[in-house]
Each structure stands twice: as structure tokens, then as C-alpha cells.
Amino acid sequence: MGGISVTQLLILLVIVMLVFGTKRLRNIGSDLGSAVKGFRKGIEDDTADKEPEKITTEESQSAASQSKEEKEPAKSPTNKDV
């Protein structure tokens, strides 16, 4: 009740083969397989990129000096500047 039987799947497969042809179905299958492979590789690369990076002391010092400069208020112009 409501399920797809084996005979219905075979009939569907025959119809699809007649419509698309075996050569085109083979190409679609290989394209789909390579897309899934690329997707899995992308997921693995993404998880490898999320590992914490080591920050050198020079980078941390330059970042600290940049944040210090950003916190300083901008000097307002005086009458002499105008």
C-alpha cells in the first residue's frame, strides 16, 4: 500500500532508458558522481581549515598596536588649523 514495487521500478528504468539513452545516462551518472566527490572533498577541506592557526609574536604585536590606534579618538581641528 503506497510503496513502489520492483516491477514498477523496472518499468520506470526502461522508460528512462528509452527517453534519455544509455550513453547520456552514463554521462549523467559520472557527472553526478564527480559532483558528490567534489562536495565531500570540499567538506573535508573546510573542516581542516577550521583548525586554530598559530599567531607569531610579531603578528600579535602589530594587531595590538592597530587596535590601540583605533581606540584613540580623532583630534578635532582647532582655530589655527582652519
C-alpha positions as CSV (number, residue, x, y, z in Angstrom):
1,M,0.0,0.0,0.0
2,G,1.7,3.2,-1.2
3,G,5.1,1.5,-1.8
4,I,6.9,1.1,-5.1
5,S,7.3,-2.5,-6.2
6,V,10.2,-4.0,-8.1
7,T,8.2,-4.3,-11.3
8,Q,7.3,-0.6,-11.1
9,L,10.9,0.3,-10.7
10,L,11.9,-1.8,-13.7
11,I,9.2,-0.3,-15.9
12,L,10.4,3.2,-14.8
13,L,14.0,2.3,-15.6
14,V,13.0,1.1,-19.1
15,I,11.1,4.3,-19.8
16,V,14.0,6.4,-18.6
17,M,16.5,4.5,-20.8
18,L,14.2,4.9,-23.8
19,V,13.9,8.6,-23.3
20,F,17.5,9.5,-22.5
21,G,19.5,6.7,-23.9
22,T,22.2,4.7,-22.2
23,K,25.1,6.9,-23.3
24,R,23.5,10.0,-21.8
25,L,22.6,8.2,-18.6
26,R,26.2,7.1,-18.2
27,N,27.3,10.7,-18.6
28,I,24.8,11.9,-16.1
29,G,25.9,9.3,-13.6
30,S,29.6,10.1,-14.0
31,D,28.8,13.9,-13.6
32,L,26.8,13.2,-10.5
33,G,29.5,11.0,-9.0
34,S,32.2,13.6,-9.6
35,A,29.9,16.3,-8.1
36,V,29.4,14.3,-4.9
37,K,33.2,13.5,-4.8
38,G,34.0,17.3,-5.1
39,F,31.4,18.1,-2.4
40,R,32.9,15.6,0.1
41,K,36.4,16.9,-0.6
42,G,35.2,20.5,0.0
43,I,33.6,19.5,3.3
44,E,36.9,17.8,4.4
45,D,38.9,20.8,3.3
46,D,36.6,23.1,5.2
47,T,37.0,21.2,8.5
48,A,40.8,21.2,8.1
49,D,40.8,25.0,7.6
50,K,39.0,25.5,10.9
51,E,41.9,24.3,12.9
52,P,43.4,27.1,15.1
53,E,46.2,28.9,13.4
54,K,49.3,29.8,15.3
55,I,49.9,33.5,15.6
56,T,53.5,34.7,15.8
57,T,54.6,37.3,18.3
58,E,55.1,39.9,15.5
59,E,51.5,39.4,14.3
60,S,50.1,39.8,17.8
61,Q,52.1,42.9,18.5
62,S,51.1,44.5,15.2
63,A,47.5,43.6,15.9
64,A,47.7,45.2,19.3
65,S,49.2,48.4,18.0
66,Q,46.5,48.6,15.3
67,S,43.7,48.2,17.9
68,K,45.4,50.8,20.1
69,E,45.4,53.3,17.2
70,E,41.7,52.6,16.5
71,K,40.8,53.3,20.1
72,E,42.4,56.7,20.2
73,P,39.9,59.5,19.5
74,A,40.4,61.6,16.4
75,K,41.8,65.0,17.0
76,S,39.3,67.8,16.3
77,P,40.5,70.8,14.2
78,T,41.5,73.9,16.1
79,N,41.0,77.5,15.1
80,K,44.6,77.6,13.9
81,D,44.0,74.7,11.5
82,V,41.1,76.4,9.8
